[in-house]
Amino acid sequence: MTTARSDLRARDVDRAVTAAALDRAYADGQLTFDEHRARSASARSARTVGDLHALVSDLQSDVPLPEPETPRRARRPRRRWPLIAAVVAVVALGSWLLLGRDEDPAPSSALVAAAPAPDLPPDVAPIVARPFVFDTAAGLAEFRDRWIERFGSPGIYSMYIDLGDGRASVTRPVEAGRQQQVNVMGGFDPSSSTSEPSDSERTLDWTTLNVDALAGHLAGAPTSLGRPDGVVDTVNLRNFGTPEIRLDVVDARGEGVGTVVVDPAGAVVAVLPD
């Protein structure tokens, strides 16, 4: 039995899963805006699995977090040189017998060069996913269309978009009344587990979202808050009976300056300066 360790180096996928857990905690009110930003920044720079666990240890989370495990010892590849040497010897002997004993056999170096090379894996072309664009009407429409093509339904529970990091987290309904979280960064990465949605949470139809109006608010929310120098940092779409989209705005230093709340049709519900 291996001993759990928290000093193992964190992978990018570990950081992404932890960031998704922090997004979820912020969306359901466990973290304030500033707490979420600070912990997300720490997750991006975390070196070990223990660092990541420390960021979420006080949170209620249904996101499967990376488990600190002792890595398996890599198996050493078997050496092929004894086999190659045996083949070379047989070929040399055969050449000597065929050519006659009075003639010198071919140099061993030439025989080694002529020997077949060890098997190598075939070249595999890398798969490059087309990145998503979350801050334009065309980009949001493509995001929606690729989602529906991938999962076959526009129904979702929630959507969280981090414009600064260029990633998103979407929760969708699955069988038996459960929900599944899908991390989005250049592609879709569904969680291997599902969870129970809260009693107050409702699904919504993604196609009812006015992407043109939302893109306009992404550009105009800072001015609505009287901070034209700011930018929308995160977008949080939830439905607790009445669907709403919260656009969180930060200044040039990354500090929160307020939130603009709109409905799926694009009407402004509230302007909330910090």
PEKAMO-V640950 format. One record per residue. N is the residue number from 1. RES is the residue in one letter. PSI is psi as a letter, one per 20 degrees, with the letter a starting at -180 (999 if undefined). Layout:
# PEKAMO-V640950
N:RES:PSI
N:RES:PSI
This chain:
# PEKAMO-V640950
1:M:p
2:T:q
3:T:p
4:A:p
5:R:q
6:S:j
7:D:j
8:L:q
9:R:p
10:A:q
11:R:r
12:D:h
13:V:h
14:D:g
15:R:h
16:A:g
17:V:g
18:T:g
19:A:h
20:A:h
21:A:h
22:L:h
23:D:g
24:R:g
25:A:h
26:Y:g
27:A:h
28:D:j
29:G:j
30:Q:h
31:L:q
32:T:r
33:F:g
34:D:h
35:E:g
36:H:g
37:R:g
38:A:g
39:R:h
40:S:g
41:A:h
42:S:h
43:A:h
44:R:h
45:S:j
46:A:p
47:R:h
48:T:r
49:V:h
50:G:h
51:D:g
52:L:g
53:H:h
54:A:h
55:L:i
56:V:j
57:S:h
58:D:j
59:L:q
60:Q:p
61:S:p
62:D:j
63:V:p
64:P:o
65:L:q
66:P:p
67:E:p
68:P:o
69:E:q
70:T:p
71:P:q
72:R:q
73:R:p
74:A:p
75:R:p
76:R:p
77:P:q
78:R:p
79:R:p
80:R:i
81:W:h
82:P:h
83:L:g
84:I:g
85:A:h
86:A:g
87:V:g
88:V:g
89:A:g
90:V:g
91:V:g
92:A:g
93:L:g
94:G:g
95:S:h
96:W:g
97:L:h
98:L:h
99:L:i
100:G:q
101:R:i
102:D:i
103:E:q
104:D:p
105:P:q
106:A:q
107:P:q
108:S:h
109:S:h
110:A:h
111:L:h
112:V:g
113:A:h
114:A:i
115:A:q
116:P:q
117:A:q
118:P:q
119:D:p
120:L:q
121:P:q
122:P:q
123:D:p
124:V:p
125:A:p
126:P:q
127:I:o
128:V:o
129:A:q
130:R:p
131:P:q
132:F:q
133:V:p
134:F:i
135:D:j
136:T:q
137:A:g
138:A:g
139:G:g
140:L:h
141:A:g
142:E:h
143:F:g
144:R:g
145:D:g
146:R:h
147:W:g
148:I:h
149:E:h
150:R:g
151:F:i
152:G:j
153:S:q
154:P:j
155:G:p
156:I:r
157:Y:g
158:S:r
159:M:p
160:Y:p
161:I:p
162:D:o
163:L:h
164:G:h
165:D:i
166:G:k
167:R:r
168:A:r
169:S:p
170:V:p
171:T:p
172:R:q
173:P:q
174:V:a
175:E:q
176:A:k
177:G:k
178:R:r
179:Q:q
180:Q:p
181:Q:p
182:V:o
183:N:q
184:V:o
185:M:n
186:G:i
187:G:a
188:F:p
189:D:n
190:P:q
191:S:q
192:S:i
193:S:r
194:T:r
195:S:r
196:E:p
197:P:q
198:S:q
199:D:h
200:S:i
201:E:p
202:R:q
203:T:r
204:L:q
205:D:o
206:W:h
207:T:i
208:T:i
209:L:p
210:N:n
211:V:h
212:D:g
213:A:h
214:L:g
215:A:h
216:G:h
217:H:h
218:L:h
219:A:h
220:G:i
221:A:g
222:P:g
223:T:h
224:S:h
225:L:j
226:G:j
227:R:m
228:P:i
229:D:i
230:G:r
231:V:q
232:V:p
233:D:g
234:T:q
235:V:p
236:N:o
237:L:p
238:R:r
239:N:n
240:F:l
241:G:g
242:T:o
243:P:p
244:E:q
245:I:p
246:R:p
247:L:o
248:D:p
249:V:p
250:V:r
251:D:a
252:A:h
253:R:i
254:G:j
255:E:q
256:G:p
257:V:i
258:G:a
259:T:p
260:V:p
261:V:p
262:V:r
263:D:r
264:P:h
265:A:i
266:G:j
267:A:p
268:V:p
269:V:g
270:A:q
271:V:o
272:L:n
273:P:q
274:D:999
